[in-house]
Amino acid sequence: MKRRLLSAATLAVIVALGTVLLAHHGGADLYDNSKVVTLKGTITKFEWTNPHNQIFIDVKDERGNVRQWIAATEPPQVMLERGWTRRSLKAGDEVTAYIFAAKNGAAVGNLQRIVLADGKELTTGRAPAPAPTTK
């Protein structure tokens, strides 16, 4: 009886952990990975945090209205291996960001690469997509 109870509890924990992991990494259908959107704007905040870094970018549209976009990168350790540091971006930096945007039109996406005003390019390691569309 104890053995059955222990087996059932172990199975419940495995199922629960699997659900949590899938919920976190199940976003493949959230972003359009077939095209890159180009954002020209100003960094307002860069959060160097697990599980993903977050880059907040203010982007002006053709009417001058500002929309804040949030781009996610891989975790800090992965980004360190790609040449990033917690000081790679700072508020006020003018950038061109290339992201795989959300399919539902929300101003969020996965960063593919970012180019600073001085031409320095920081990449995430995500494969390039066909020609970008500009926002």
Secondary structure, DSSP 4 states (H G I P E B T S, - for coil): -HHHHHHHHHHHHHHHHHHHHHHHH-GGGTB-TTSPEEEEEEEEEEE--SS--EEEEEEE-TTS-EEEEEEE-S-HHHHHHTT--TTS--TT-EEEEEEEEBTTS-SEEEEEEEEETTS-EEE-SPPP-SS-EE-
